[in-house]
Amino acid sequence: MFQNFFQSRQVLNADSFNQEFLAHPLHQWILADKYLFRGISEFLEALTHEDRISLMKRKRKLILTPASGRYSCALNGSDEYEFILVFPDLVEILKSAAPERGIAILLHEAGHLVRRHSDRSLNIIEAQLEADAFCAHRGYGDALTSFLMDLEQTPEIDLRIRYLETQMVI
């Protein structure tokens, strides 16, 4: 009983969550660049208390790992880790003077993990909309909308933009 109490108390403190996250050996690449560190720190600060609890409950550590590709992708990797792959273009956005779009992308990907999309039978559009709402409810809906508007417009992107407009935090 006391062990569960102390474990949940640790999660209450965003600073301890962030410190543990950044101290992980697989996150040394983040610490090597002060601008990237700033963007990732802002992403971590945007996570709510409930998000941190959800991420900690599963006993898997959230790992951001550099990879090749475009923007980002969330993966349930193993019993030990959940991954958000961070591609070079996202790194550049996070290092920029205005990292909000990058933070929005990371929040969207974290939404897939927190909402357990790999454990549920959602179609891809439902999962995308739910992850978009996750991002919007943490105050980054405008940044995600702006990012989506710069992509090649498809019916899916148009649907996501219209849905985001209904999810904005006022």
C-alpha positions in Angstrom: 0.0 0.0 0.0 2.7 2.5 1.0 4.8 1.6 -2.1 1.9 2.5 -4.4 1.4 5.8 -2.5 5.0 6.7 -2.9 5.1 5.7 -6.5 2.1 7.9 -7.3 3.6 10.8 -5.3 6.7 10.6 -7.5 4.5 11.0 -10.6 2.8 14.0 -9.1 6.0 16.0 -9.4 6.6 17.0 -13.0 10.1 18.0 -12.2 11.0 14.5 -11.0 9.3 12.9 -14.0 11.2 15.2 -16.4 14.5 14.6 -14.6 14.1 10.9 -14.7 13.1 11.0 -18.4 16.1 13.2 -19.4 18.6 11.2 -17.2 17.9 8.0 -19.2 21.0 7.0 -21.1 19.0 6.8 -24.4 18.3 10.5 -24.0 21.8 11.8 -24.0 21.4 13.0 -27.6 18.8 15.4 -26.3 21.1 16.9 -23.7 23.8 17.4 -26.2 22.0 20.4 -27.9 20.6 23.2 -25.7 18.0 24.1 -28.3 16.7 20.6 -28.7 16.7 20.3 -24.9 14.6 23.4 -24.7 12.0 22.0 -27.1 11.9 18.6 -25.5 11.6 20.2 -22.0 8.6 22.2 -23.3 7.0 19.0 -24.6 7.5 17.3 -21.2 6.0 20.3 -19.4 2.9 20.1 -21.6 2.1 16.6 -20.4 -0.5 16.6 -17.6 -0.4 14.8 -14.3 -2.7 12.2 -15.7 -0.5 11.7 -18.8 2.5 11.1 -16.6 0.5 8.6 -14.5 -0.6 6.8 -17.6 2.9 6.6 -18.9 4.3 5.4 -15.6 1.5 2.8 -14.9 2.5 0.6 -17.8 6.0 0.2 -16.4 7.4 1.0 -19.8 9.7 4.0 -20.1 9.0 6.6 -22.8 12.0 6.9 -25.1 12.5 9.5 -27.7 15.0 8.2 -30.2 16.4 9.7 -33.3 15.6 7.9 -36.5 15.4 8.4 -40.3 12.1 9.3 -41.8 9.7 12.2 -41.8 8.5 14.0 -38.6 7.7 11.3 -36.1 6.1 8.0 -35.2 5.0 6.3 -31.9 5.7 2.7 -31.3 5.0 0.2 -28.5 8.5 -1.3 -28.6 8.7 -3.9 -25.9 7.8 -4.7 -22.3 10.4 -2.2 -21.2 10.0 0.8 -23.6 7.6 2.8 -25.6 9.2 4.8 -28.4 8.5 8.1 -30.2 10.8 8.1 -33.2 12.1 11.6 -33.8 13.1 12.2 -37.4 15.6 14.9 -38.5 13.0 17.4 -39.8 11.3 17.3 -36.4 14.6 17.8 -34.6 15.1 21.0 -36.7 11.6 22.3 -35.8 12.3 21.6 -32.1 15.6 23.4 -32.3 14.1 26.4 -34.0 13.2 29.8 -32.5 9.5 28.7 -32.6 9.4 25.0 -31.5 5.6 24.9 -30.9 4.9 22.9 -34.1 7.5 20.3 -33.0 6.0 20.1 -29.5 2.6 19.6 -31.1 3.9 16.7 -33.2 5.4 15.1 -30.1 2.2 15.6 -28.1 0.2 14.0 -31.0 2.5 11.0 -30.9 2.4 10.8 -27.1 -1.4 10.8 -27.5 -1.2 7.5 -29.4 0.7 6.0 -26.5 -1.3 7.5 -23.6 -4.6 6.6 -25.3 -3.2 3.1 -25.9 -4.1 3.0 -29.6 -2.0 -0.1 -30.2 -4.2 -2.0 -27.6 -7.5 -0.8 -29.1 -9.2 -1.6 -32.4 -9.5 1.9 -33.8 -9.2 2.7 -37.5 -6.4 4.9 -38.5 -8.5 8.0 -38.8 -10.1 7.6 -35.4 -6.6 7.1 -33.9 -5.3 10.3 -35.6 -8.3 12.4 -34.5 -8.0 11.2 -30.9 -4.2 11.9 -30.9 -5.0 15.4 -32.4 -7.5 16.1 -29.6 -4.9 15.0 -27.0 -2.6 17.6 -28.5 -5.2 20.3 -28.6 -6.4 19.7 -25.0 -2.8 20.4 -23.9 -2.8 23.8 -25.6 -1.1 23.0 -28.9 -4.0 22.7 -31.2 -3.2 25.9 -33.1 0.4 24.7 -33.7 -0.7 21.3 -34.9 -3.3 22.9 -37.2 -0.6 25.2 -38.6 1.7 22.2 -39.2 -1.1 20.2 -40.9 -2.0 23.2 -43.1 1.5 23.1 -44.5 1.3 19.5 -45.5 -0.1 18.3 -48.9 -3.8 18.6 -48.5 -5.7 15.4 -48.6 -9.2 14.5 -47.4 -7.7 13.0 -44.2 -5.7 16.2 -43.5 -8.7 18.4 -44.2 -10.8 16.2 -41.7 -8.1 16.5 -39.1 -7.9 20.3 -39.4 -11.7 20.7 -39.2 -11.8 18.3 -36.2 -9.0 20.2 -34.4 -11.0 23.4 -34.7 -13.7 21.8 -32.5 -11.1 20.7 -29.9 -9.3 23.9 -29.2 -8.7 24.9 -25.6 -10.1 28.4 -24.9 
